Amino acid sequence: MLHDLIIIGAGPAGLTAGIYARTRKLSTLIIEATTAGGQLASLYPEKSIENWPGYVSTDAGHLSSNLIDHARTMGCEIREHERASGLDDKNDHLVVHTDKGSYEAKAVILATGMGLFKPKKIGAIGEDKFEGKGVYYKMPEMEYLVGKEVIFVGGGNSACEMALLACEKCDACIVHRREAFRADEVIVERVHNADIETMMNSQVVEIKGTDHVESVVLKQDGKLIERKADAVVVNIGTSNVADDMSKWGLELEEGLIKVDTDMCTSRRGVFACGDAVAYKGKYKQIVVACGEAAIASNSAYKFIKEPYWAK
Ligand SMILES: Cc1cc2nc3c(=O)[nH]c(=O)nc-3n(C[C@H](O)[C@H](O)[C@H](O)COP(=O)(O)OP(=O)(O)OC[C@H]3O[C@@H](n4cnc5c(N)ncnc54)[C@H](O)[C@@H]3O)c2cc1C
């Protein structure tokens, strides 16, 4: 089957490109290596988003599921757990290769973000053993935390916001290895005004338990302290499993896809948007990714249909 458009990546950029493509009735397939939603769903679903216009505050999980529902309702086909690995030209069309097959399209939009992400580990003894059994890299269900003693590791917005969300349900303690948080001042102020213990200059060096986490050993100012803990929620950033961008056969700029103002790449019929692209002044934000996606989709439409008004 020949699709009008194939979009690679179902983060905010890919989903928005799909929504716009469907307003133009382009048959649209979105290919996603993990699950749809991008960084919002996979990295920080519980974090609040305070810069999505029209909402003073919403949470990332909610925003990403609305985007997914919107794209599906508009008629986008979304194939999850399928990783795109390359692009070939075939006659007038493009062929997208994945780990499960090949698909043809008249145009392609790359919305692969910063590649595939995985959370950074703290490197404590026992961390791997208890992953999923008290050690988490994203916020567990709130009901699970009720009445528990929970250590939040990290000093950025995500760690602080997760502790703020959870502190009414559990005993929350933030452990940060530096003497000051690097989170935004408004968030740090909220942490200090909330019922949250903070341990600065501290690191979790060991996680102990039998079947599940029961305690942690912390190193603070050179001293070892063991304390009871039911869960450890780690939020010290992510490392990206860099997708080798050179596989798309495109001109790159510092490893990212070089685009023109209409989001076209150096390859005919291939457009790009979101965190995957580079240009002067690029700002990696959801609203920017969505704005670029609208442009990329419109450019793909003009490329495919060559409407009279675009000549
Ligand atoms: C902790 C954190 C907090 C943030 N907070 C905010 C905030 O408050 N406000 C804000 O505006 N921005 C925030 N951002 C930035 C925002 O998340 C990004 O700018 C946004 O997610 C970019 O969207 P995207 O669709 O380009 O990329 P992504 O969200 O990264 O989505 C790309 C998708 O492509 C998929 N993919 C990658 N390679 C392939 C492949 N080869 N085949 C198939 N699929 C592939 C990935 O699995 C992923 O789902 C935050 C980022 C982080 C890390």
The ligand as an ORCA input file, in Angstrom:
! r2SCAN-3c Opt
* xyz 0 1
  C      12.455     15.943     32.007
  C      11.963     16.825     30.871
  C      11.011     17.793     31.142
  C      10.525     18.607     30.115
  N       9.586     19.541     30.415
  C       9.077     20.330     29.437
  C       8.085     21.309     29.737
  O       7.679     21.482     30.897
  N       7.599     22.052     28.703
  C       8.034     21.915     27.413
  O       7.538     22.601     26.516
  N       8.983     20.980     27.102
  C       9.513     20.200     28.077
  N      10.474     19.264     27.777
  C      10.938     19.147     26.355
  C       9.911     18.342     25.517
  O       9.655     17.088     26.156
  C      10.472     18.092     24.109
  O      10.799     19.321     23.501
  C       9.406     17.368     23.260
  O       9.101     16.112     23.809
  C       9.903     17.189     21.810
  O       8.934     16.453     21.106
  P       9.337     15.515     19.850
  O       8.065     14.930     19.367
  O      10.208     16.273     18.937
  O      10.286     14.396     20.474
  P      10.002     13.208     21.527
  O       9.048     13.631     22.576
  O      11.382     12.777     21.948
  O       9.319     12.063     20.646
  C      10.076     11.401     19.660
  C       9.503     10.012     19.496
  O      10.154      9.381     18.386
  C      10.392      8.025     18.706
  N      11.508      7.535     17.899
  C      12.810      7.898     17.972
  N      13.541      7.226     17.050
  C      12.678      6.430     16.370
  C      12.814      5.498     15.307
  N      13.999      5.258     14.739
  N      11.696      4.865     14.845
  C      10.478      5.098     15.410
  N      10.299      5.963     16.436
  C      11.367      6.625     16.906
  C      10.718      8.040     20.205
  O      10.494      6.771     20.799
  C       9.735      9.108     20.708
  O       8.493      8.559     21.122
  C      11.003     18.446     28.778
  C      11.957     17.463     28.500
  C      12.440     16.658     29.527
  C      13.480     15.595     29.224
*
